[in-house]
Amino acid sequence: MITGLVVELTKLTHAAVARVTGVLIVLGISLICSAMLLAVDTDDPQLAAKLGPLIDPGGWVGYLTVAIQVTGAAGLIGYGVVLSWLFSREFADGTITGLFAIPLSRRTLATAKLTVYLMWGLVTALALVLALILLGLAGGLGPIPPDAAPAIGRLLGLSILNLVIATPAAWAATVGRSVLAGIGTTLAIVVASQVSVIAGTGGWFPFAAPALWAISTGITVTPAQLALVAPVAALAITLTLRSWHHLQLDR
């Protein structure tokens, strides 16, 4: 297992996909929120209306609320892209045949991929929070008040939940043997989440519940609804490991 972790970690750290996606998640979301923060002092009523939480309640809480809204979709897509690449690159690069000749089982390799992905995702989530805090300070928001601490916690929690709920992309990329299959599944999840929210059933849709929980401060999503994330992720991981265990070269 340790050998598999070292190999997969080496692949990930040298992969442009992981580096670029990490930068887009961390700096992309941070810079978008910071740019909106700079536009707060405006006399344009239409622009003020679009800025939403940055105007009311404003300050750190409004800034972090906007960050949560952006992270809800952008973070999930970013995690899905990296996960899809991790589980499809062997097919794209033609190295899948070599995996049948090494002493490590394919299930162990898949477990190593998931572990490395979670490690990368946690680092990315923490970096995003740090970048938002630094840019918020640079943007003139001043010291972080106590009432902003829950928003920081929800932002970090949302990133971690997105990290977990993106796991169906791994199974899709394995079954489809293509990075597009995984990314397509991730985009379908994002679209379905938006539809469920519009329909008023987002709390019971595990892929939409984390973002709703983070945005609404937990009011519109119950613990039971949020807990549905766990069995969905567990099922996706189980199917992924099973697919790698039964992987064949004749298709």
URGISUL-V780622 format. One record per backbone hydrogen bond with DSSP energy under -0.5 kcal/mol. CO is the residue of the C=O (numbers start at 1). NH is the residue of the N-H. If there is no record, write none. Layout:
BEGIN
CO:NH ; CO:NH
END
This chain:
BEGIN
1:5 ; 2:6 ; 3:7 ; 4:8 ; 5:9 ; 6:10 ; 7:11 ; 8:12 ; 9:13 ; 10:14 ; 12:15 ; 15:19 ; 16:20 ; 17:21 ; 18:22 ; 19:23 ; 20:24 ; 21:25 ; 22:26 ; 23:27 ; 23:28 ; 24:29 ; 25:29 ; 26:30 ; 27:31 ; 28:32 ; 29:33 ; 30:34 ; 31:35 ; 32:36 ; 33:37 ; 34:38 ; 35:39 ; 37:40 ; 40:42 ; 43:45 ; 44:48 ; 45:49 ; 46:50 ; 47:51 ; 48:52 ; 49:52 ; 51:54 ; 52:55 ; 52:56 ; 53:58 ; 58:62 ; 59:63 ; 60:64 ; 61:65 ; 62:66 ; 63:67 ; 64:68 ; 65:69 ; 66:70 ; 67:71 ; 68:72 ; 69:73 ; 70:73 ; 70:74 ; 71:75 ; 71:76 ; 73:77 ; 74:78 ; 75:79 ; 76:80 ; 77:81 ; 78:82 ; 79:83 ; 80:84 ; 81:85 ; 82:86 ; 83:87 ; 84:88 ; 85:88 ; 85:89 ; 88:91 ; 88:92 ; 89:93 ; 90:94 ; 90:95 ; 90:96 ; 95:98 ; 95:99 ; 96:99 ; 97:100 ; 98:101 ; 98:102 ; 105:109 ; 106:110 ; 107:111 ; 108:112 ; 109:113 ; 110:114 ; 111:115 ; 112:116 ; 113:117 ; 114:118 ; 115:119 ; 116:120 ; 117:121 ; 118:122 ; 119:123 ; 120:124 ; 121:125 ; 122:126 ; 123:127 ; 124:128 ; 125:129 ; 126:130 ; 127:131 ; 128:132 ; 129:133 ; 130:134 ; 131:135 ; 132:136 ; 133:137 ; 134:138 ; 135:139 ; 136:141 ; 137:140 ; 143:145 ; 145:148 ; 146:149 ; 148:152 ; 149:153 ; 150:154 ; 151:155 ; 152:156 ; 153:157 ; 154:158 ; 155:159 ; 156:160 ; 157:161 ; 158:162 ; 159:163 ; 160:164 ; 161:165 ; 162:166 ; 164:167 ; 165:168 ; 166:169 ; 167:170 ; 167:171 ; 168:172 ; 169:173 ; 170:174 ; 171:175 ; 172:176 ; 173:177 ; 173:178 ; 178:182 ; 179:183 ; 180:184 ; 181:185 ; 182:186 ; 183:187 ; 184:188 ; 185:189 ; 186:190 ; 187:191 ; 188:192 ; 189:193 ; 190:194 ; 191:195 ; 192:196 ; 193:197 ; 194:198 ; 195:199 ; 196:200 ; 196:201 ; 196:202 ; 197:200 ; 201:204 ; 202:205 ; 204:206 ; 205:208 ; 205:209 ; 206:210 ; 208:212 ; 209:213 ; 210:214 ; 211:215 ; 212:216 ; 213:218 ; 214:217 ; 216:219 ; 222:226 ; 223:227 ; 225:228 ; 226:229 ; 227:230 ; 227:231 ; 228:232 ; 229:233 ; 230:234 ; 231:235 ; 232:236 ; 233:237 ; 234:238 ; 235:239 ; 236:240 ; 237:241 ; 238:242 ; 239:243 ; 240:244 ; 241:245 ; 242:246 ; 244:247
END
